[in-house]
Amino acid sequence: MNCLGLPHKNFSRIGLRALIFLVAALAAILLVRPDASSASGLNLEVGGEQPTAVGGSVSVVVEGARGARSVALYVDGALRKRDRSWPWRFGKGGFIQLPVGEHQIVAKASFRGRRAVRRATVLVPVRRDLERRRSDVYDNRQVPTKKKEIVDEDDSAPPLPGGVFWAGDFESGDLSQWDIQQSVAPDRITIAHDPIRQGNYAARFEVRPGDNIGNTAPRAELATELGEQEGEERYYRWFTYFDPSFPTDMEDSFVTFTQWRATDESDAYTSFMVWGDQIELRRDGTHWSTPLVKGVWHEFVYHVKWSPDPNVGFIELWYDGQLVMPKVSVETMAGSPGAAVENYVKQGLYKSDEIPTGIVYHDGFVSGSTLESVRGA
């Protein structure tokens, strides 16, 4: 017996249990403790290594994202990698391969209730011939890596008033509300003062034959992730104006002006499209269509319950103030229940190669919790 009246053997067991509990509690505190650096945004470190004549190997490290649900890496507007482990070092050994030239690299962390974004532009180091000598031997000196940080922003502000989570309405006077821009030239996506549907600004999208990006069809689009989770309901409102010159005489050629895609780039996507002179909503088939009227603004309000289970997920649509498609049960996320793949939204103009030049305007995109919140924005 000891002074507490407990056998030494039992006391030893109780002490061991207490010690285990204490260690577990301390570990839990350390694991859930927010990373102080995440409060001011992400830290995106980009550097070059081993330059070649065709490109370079660029190291990418993301810090300040402890506690994030996931971190995504975009290169020139295309999703390159998504990780749900920490720390985030993309590619083998933290390196990714890029061709010669300037590239926009975007790292985005998704936290519960907020997002944090970090952008950088890098010039991949290249091996170039500075001077051809008389002996026909090249001086293959390396050009050092140049790195220019563009912006470091923290989207940790509380939701907008009235239940609006996010606005991509161009009222900033530029394209900065959107995370990604895909176009072959700066004049393909521009801020417009006329026509506009709300506020002071809209965005003009122009796509010409040959405006291909990589091996995809011609496009000029903006994109962003809004962090919708499985089981969540969201409303989305926007306005679209098809220029009077918009081509509508090619029934077998597609135009997409707004779409939601899975971040793993699977075939699970929703598209608002134009086929000939018809507007269509497609998600595992066509669920709604209407004749296209050009030269006027059209309002779309899209209601979604996000789920990979078609018995849980649904879509619903209002067009020009009228409910035109009541709830349709459909799979709205890739993956499987409990392991859903998040989506991202793209807006602009994406079309078949054979379609002539098309011009479309978008305005007033907002995401919110209720029909009233997005309509009142």
QUIQUI-V750904 format. One record per residue. N is the residue number from 1. PHI is phi in degrees with one decimal (* if undefined). OMEGA is omega as a letter, one per 40 degrees, with the letter a starting at -180 (* if undefined). Layout:
# QUIQUI-V750904
<<N | PHI | OMEGA> <N | PHI | OMEGA>>
This chain:
# QUIQUI-V750904
<<1 | * | i> <2 | -110.3 | a> <3 | -64.9 | i> <4 | -91.3 | a> <5 | 80.4 | a> <6 | -109.8 | i> <7 | -59.8 | i> <8 | -58.7 | a> <9 | -63.7 | a> <10 | -67.6 | i> <11 | -60.5 | i> <12 | -62.0 | i> <13 | -65.4 | a> <14 | -64.7 | i> <15 | -62.4 | i> <16 | -65.5 | i> <17 | -63.9 | i> <18 | -62.4 | i> <19 | -64.2 | i> <20 | -62.0 | i> <21 | -61.6 | a> <22 | -63.9 | i> <23 | -63.1 | i> <24 | -63.2 | i> <25 | -64.8 | i> <26 | -63.6 | i> <27 | -63.6 | i> <28 | -63.0 | i> <29 | -62.1 | a> <30 | -66.7 | a> <31 | -72.7 | a> <32 | -91.4 | i> <33 | -61.5 | a> <34 | -64.0 | i> <35 | -74.6 | a> <36 | -58.6 | a> <37 | -71.1 | a> <38 | -69.9 | a> <39 | -66.7 | a> <40 | -110.5 | i> <41 | 106.7 | a> <42 | -89.2 | i> <43 | -114.9 | a> <44 | -103.9 | i> <45 | -102.0 | a> <46 | -128.9 | i> <47 | -149.3 | a> <48 | -103.1 | i> <49 | -155.7 | i> <50 | 51.5 | i> <51 | -67.2 | i> <52 | -134.6 | a> <53 | -74.1 | a> <54 | -115.8 | a> <55 | 166.2 | a> <56 | -151.9 | i> <57 | -100.9 | a> <58 | -109.3 | i> <59 | -86.2 | a> <60 | -133.0 | i> <61 | -129.3 | i> <62 | -112.0 | i> <63 | -122.6 | i> <64 | 79.8 | a> <65 | -121.0 | i> <66 | -62.2 | a> <67 | 91.8 | i> <68 | -73.3 | i> <69 | -75.5 | i> <70 | -164.0 | i> <71 | -131.9 | a> <72 | -116.1 | i> <73 | -118.6 | i> <74 | -114.7 | i> <75 | -124.8 | a> <76 | 53.1 | i> <77 | 87.6 | a> <78 | -107.8 | i> <79 | -66.1 | a> <80 | -98.0 | a> <81 | -161.5 | i> <82 | -132.4 | a> <83 | -128.0 | i> <84 | -122.0 | i> <85 | -119.7 | a> <86 | -136.6 | e> <87 | -76.0 | a> <88 | -96.6 | i> <89 | -129.8 | a> <90 | -89.4 | i> <91 | 84.7 | a> <92 | -64.4 | a> <93 | 68.0 | a> <94 | 85.2 | a> <95 | -116.2 | i> <96 | -128.1 | a> <97 | -93.0 | i> <98 | -133.2 | i> <99 | -74.3 | i> <100 | -62.1 | i> <101 | 121.7 | i> <102 | -82.5 | a> <103 | -138.1 | i> <104 | -91.8 | i> <105 | -115.5 | a> <106 | -123.1 | i> <107 | -112.8 | a> <108 | -135.2 | i> <109 | -106.1 | i> <110 | -108.4 | i> <111 | -102.0 | i> <112 | -69.4 | i> <113 | 90.2 | i> <114 | -162.4 | i> <115 | -127.6 | i> <116 | -133.9 | a> <117 | -127.1 | i> <118 | -140.9 | i> <119 | -117.1 | i> <120 | -151.8 | i> <121 | -115.5 | a> <122 | -123.1 | i> <123 | -103.8 | a> <124 | -63.2 | i> <125 | -64.3 | a> <126 | -127.6 | i> <127 | -97.2 | a> <128 | -126.5 | i> <129 | -95.5 | a> <130 | -78.0 | a> <131 | -159.3 | i> <132 | -86.8 | a> <133 | -87.0 | a> <134 | -58.8 | a> <135 | -79.4 | a> <136 | 61.7 | i> <137 | -104.5 | a> <138 | -87.5 | i> <139 | -91.8 | a> <140 | -89.7 | i> <141 | -80.3 | a> <142 | -90.2 | i> <143 | -86.9 | a> <144 | -65.5 | i> <145 | -67.8 | i> <146 | -113.0 | i> <147 | -131.1 | i> <148 | -129.6 | i> <149 | -80.2 | a> <150 | -93.8 | a> <151 | -153.4 | i> <152 | -129.6 | a> <153 | -123.9 | i> <154 | -122.4 | a> <155 | -89.3 | a> <156 | -89.6 | i> <157 | -64.1 | i> <158 | -63.5 | i> <159 | -55.2 | i> <160 | -63.9 | a> <161 | -58.5 | i> <162 | 78.2 | i> <163 | 82.6 | i> <164 | -87.0 | a> <165 | -84.6 | a> <166 | -154.9 | i> <167 | -127.9 | i> <168 | -121.3 | a> <169 | -97.1 | i> <170 | 68.5 | i> <171 | -72.9 | i> <172 | -74.3 | a> <173 | 82.2 | i> <174 | -151.6 | a> <175 | -101.2 | a> <176 | -70.1 | i> <177 | -68.6 | a> <178 | -97.9 | a> <179 | -81.0 | a> <180 | -126.7 | i> <181 | -124.4 | i> <182 | -124.0 | i> <183 | -161.9 | a> <184 | -84.6 | a> <185 | -156.1 | a> <186 | -60.0 | a> <187 | -79.9 | i> <188 | -82.4 | i> <189 | -128.5 | a> <190 | -135.9 | i> <191 | -80.9 | a> <192 | -114.9 | i> <193 | -103.6 | i> <194 | -158.7 | e> <195 | -79.9 | i> <196 | -132.8 | a> <197 | -108.2 | i> <198 | -150.9 | i> <199 | 67.0 | a> <200 | -114.3 | a> <201 | -139.9 | i> <202 | -135.0 | i> <203 | -121.6 | i> <204 | -105.4 | i> <205 | -119.9 | i> <206 | -126.5 | i> <207 | -129.2 | i> <208 | -108.9 | i> <209 | -55.9 | a> <210 | 93.1 | i> <211 | -81.9 | a> <212 | -77.2 | i> <213 | -114.3 | a> <214 | 65.9 | a> <215 | -99.2 | i> <216 | -98.7 | i> <217 | -69.4 | i> <218 | -57.8 | a> <219 | -159.6 | i> <220 | -145.7 | a> <221 | -140.5 | i> <222 | -112.2 | a> <223 | -145.9 | i> <224 | -161.2 | i> <225 | -99.7 | a> <226 | -110.6 | i> <227 | 73.3 | i> <228 | -63.5 | a> <229 | -110.6 | i> <230 | -56.2 | a> <231 | 88.9 | a> <232 | -87.2 | i> <233 | -105.8 | i> <234 | -136.9 | i> <235 | -113.6 | i> <236 | -131.2 | i> <237 | -125.8 | i> <238 | -155.2 | i> <239 | -121.5 | i> <240 | -132.1 | a> <241 | -128.1 | i> <242 | -93.0 | a> <243 | -56.6 | i> <244 | -54.8 | i> <245 | -83.6 | a> <246 | -60.5 | a> <247 | -71.4 | a> <248 | -134.1 | a> <249 | -105.7 | a> <250 | -123.8 | a> <251 | -67.0 | a> <252 | -98.6 | a> <253 | -118.2 | a> <254 | -98.2 | i> <255 | -133.8 | i> <256 | -116.1 | a> <257 | -116.2 | i> <258 | -150.6 | a> <259 | -152.8 | i> <260 | -115.1 | a> <261 | -126.7 | i> <262 | -73.7 | a> <263 | -68.8 | i> <264 | -88.8 | i> <265 | 58.4 | i> <266 | -76.4 | a> <267 | -83.1 | i> <268 | -82.7 | a> <269 | -150.3 | i> <270 | -115.3 | a> <271 | -134.0 | i> <272 | -96.9 | a> <273 | -131.5 | i> <274 | -123.6 | i> <275 | -119.7 | a> <276 | 63.4 | a> <277 | -110.9 | a> <278 | -120.6 | i> <279 | -90.3 | a> <280 | -134.9 | i> <281 | -108.4 | a> <282 | -120.8 | i> <283 | -153.5 | a> <284 | 54.9 | a> <285 | 113.0 | i> <286 | -87.6 | a> <287 | -105.7 | a> <288 | -160.7 | i> <289 | -152.1 | i> <290 | -158.4 | i> <291 | -61.8 | i> <292 | -80.6 | i> <293 | -111.0 | a> <294 | -92.4 | i> <295 | 79.4 | i> <296 | -138.9 | i> <297 | -81.0 | i> <298 | -119.0 | i> <299 | -100.3 | i> <300 | -118.9 | i> <301 | -126.3 | a> <302 | -112.8 | a> <303 | -111.3 | a> <304 | -134.3 | i> <305 | -107.4 | a> <306 | -85.4 | i> <307 | -167.0 | i> <308 | -79.1 | i> <309 | -94.2 | a> <310 | -64.7 | i> <311 | -83.7 | i> <312 | -109.9 | a> <313 | -72.5 | i> <314 | -154.9 | i> <315 | -131.7 | a> <316 | -151.3 | a> <317 | -141.2 | i> <318 | -110.4 | a> <319 | -133.1 | a> <320 | 50.2 | i> <321 | 86.3 | a> <322 | -116.0 | i> <323 | -72.3 | a> <324 | -105.6 | i> <325 | -142.2 | i> <326 | -61.8 | a> <327 | -52.9 | i> <328 | -120.3 | i> <329 | -72.7 | a> <330 | -162.6 | i> <331 | -67.8 | a> <332 | -111.3 | i> <333 | -135.6 | i> <334 | -77.8 | a> <335 | 92.1 | a> <336 | -138.7 | i> <337 | -54.1 | a> <338 | 86.3 | i> <339 | -141.2 | a> <340 | -74.9 | i> <341 | -99.7 | a> <342 | -68.0 | a> <343 | -109.8 | i> <344 | -135.7 | a> <345 | -105.7 | i> <346 | -129.0 | i> <347 | -140.3 | a> <348 | 153.8 | i> <349 | -150.8 | a> <350 | -139.6 | a> <351 | -146.3 | i> <352 | -64.5 | a> <353 | -59.2 | a> <354 | -79.6 | a> <355 | -75.4 | i> <356 | -62.8 | a> <357 | -55.4 | i> <358 | -122.8 | i> <359 | -129.5 | i> <360 | -140.5 | i> <361 | -117.7 | i> <362 | -127.9 | a> <363 | -154.1 | i> <364 | 70.6 | a> <365 | -68.9 | i> <366 | -139.0 | i> <367 | -122.6 | a> <368 | -151.6 | a> <369 | -90.9 | a> <370 | -139.4 | i> <371 | -61.7 | a> <372 | -64.1 | a> <373 | -66.7 | a> <374 | -80.2 | i> <375 | -70.6 | a> <376 | -87.4 | a> <377 | -72.0 | *>>
